[in-house]
Structures are given as structure tokens and as C-alpha cells.
Amino acid sequence: MAKYYSLFGKTTTDTEVQVVKENQVVIGYGYAMSESRYVVYKVEHINNRGFMYHLINTDTKALDRTDIINPLSKKFGIGRYYDDVKPEFMDAFEVAILLQEAQSKAKAEEDEAEIERIRISEVKQVGRRRFTDIFPEAAQAVIVARLKQDESDMQTDYFASSTQRTVILGFSTHKRDIFSEMRKHAPNFEETAYLSEFNKDYEHREKYSMGAGYYLGESKYHGWIIEKVPVYDRSRTIEEFAYIAGNEDNIHINKPNGTPSDTPMEDKANCTMVEYSAKAVAVFGNTKPIKDELKAMGGRFNNRLTFKGEKIAGWIFPKSKEQRLACYFGLD
């Protein structure tokens, strides 16, 4: 039985009708109408579904498949199309070579993914034990610091951020969001120590639809923030923090004697912050180990900054970030 697709009300495709052949070139149009070239290396018929076309991206050597390919003469948007006026074909031998390369690439990616899966599993195994050892029975919430990176696109009014790192600062015996409690744990980690000082602008209350909840920090889009993660199920919380706790440097809770845990300074020792201009500051040196944190704090990398009359690579920040950077490098 034929299967029909109605695409945006523009066309209907009967997948029981074969539209392209093996070795035929197909053009794909994606976001912003970017163009990709594919070649059909196999055509198969699937009961109750129709024809399925197996493709190779001739540029990336990625394998793909689709059951809908429309005529180019009726192109109307994102999708895959075949030239129904002057169909283009590739040499069968060339397609066979492409397929071999694509399959080898896919196998390598699968092997790499399996290695990464095993690594993550091993890290989690260590993290489960480590987190369980420090997780108080009476804990009702985990107090964490998250390093946020701005992923917004102002041109399209898209606002988003990603978490680059999560650090465990401590635990709470209740689920209430209290900023004074968050500030109390801020000194446990050097990067969030500046949040221990009261600053009304750092207290964010966004417990509404699409809000980010209660968090302490400059912005939910960049830099460090502190927030509480409620514990509703102990085993689920252990699993949630297993990978994070697998890296011992992501645990910065108070030691038994009450002193904060130590943080290595080697990554910052080889960097220098300078006043670059009246409106900007810059960071030079071996910044690669801390590049993610510099980017999350709003920095922009430039390999041709001018410093002391020479061209040098570094990170440039607006002047408004000077105090934050000074705290980060321990200069205040």
C-alpha cells in the first residue's frame, strides 16, 4: 500500500513510485538554503512504506537515507531534490569507492563512540562511589556552581546558554531557595568566591514559565552561577551527579575542619591581564587550558591583538568585565 506525505501543503509524494536510480546525484537544501550533494548507492523497497533511497554525502562521506526526493523543477524549500530535466549520474566504480570510504568513516565513528561510552561509564562508576561517600543522608538539595556559556544569536533573537562545567559546592537540609545560603557556599570554589559578597543584582528569581529558577550570579547566559538542585530520589541524584563527581576537581565542599577545598593555580599562573584600552581589557599568555572559562565570561579570542607594539594572540573583554577577571585571576 502506498504511503503519502503532504509537505507544507505544497506537494504530495507517493513513495510507491520510484523517482531516482542507483548512482544518481541528489541535491540537498538545508538551513539558509545551503546546498549539499548526495549520490544514491542503493534503492530498496520496504513493504507498507515504499521505496527507500540510501545516500552518500559526496563532501562529508556521511551515510544517509530518505524515502522522499522531489523533482528540482518543483523546488519549494528545505529538502532533497533530483534533476528531473537533466538527471546527473556518477560512475558506478566511483560510487563504490565512495561507499567504501563512507562505511570506513562510519565504522571509525562507531568505534570512537564506543570508546567514549566506555570512558563515560568508567568515570560514572568512580563518581557514584565518590558522590555517595560525601552525600549526607539528610541532604534535601545539592548546591552547585555552573559555568555558563552564551549561545545566543542576537540577529535571530535566539537566546540560550550551555553549561560548560558543574562544580559541587555543598549540600542543604532543605529545598528552599535562600541566597544567603548560596553565598555561604560560594567561597568553597575560587571561581565563585566573589559571589559570597552581597550584590542585589546577582539575585535572580525566575520561578515562572520559561524562567531559569533561583540562581546567584551575573547572568544565566555567561559566567558562573550558583543554584540548588532539589533531591527527590536519592538514587536518581547519585546518578545525576555520577559523571560530575567522577572528576575530583568538580567537588569543592568544605573539608572536615571547615576550610574550603584547594584549587590548583597552574592554569592561571602563565596568564596576564592588562588594560588594553579605555574600553577594554585583555588576557595574554598560555590561555588554552582556561579558554572555555574565558569564553564563558564573555571573552573573544583574537590572534592579532597589538600589545607593546607587537602583534600577539589573546582574549579581549569589555571594560565592564575587569572586576570579574581580577577576581578570577586573584588580583583584587
Secondary structure, 3 states (H helix, E strand, C coil): CCCEEEECCCEEEECCCCCCCCCEEEEEECHHHCEEEEEEEEEEEECCCEEEEEEEECCCCCEEEECCCEEHHHCCCCEEEECCCCCCECCHHHHHHHHHHHHHHHHHHHHHHHHHHHHHHHHHHHHHHHHHHHCCCCCCEEEEEEEEEECCEHHHCECCEEEEEEEEEEEECCCCCCHHHHHHHHHHCHHHHHHHCCCHHHEEEECCCCCCEEEEECCCCCEEEEEEEECCCHHHHHHHCHHHHCCHHHECCCCCCCCCCCCCCHHHHCEEEEEEECCEEEEEECCHHHHHHHHHCCCEEEEEEEECCEEEEEEEEEHHHHHHHHHHCCCC
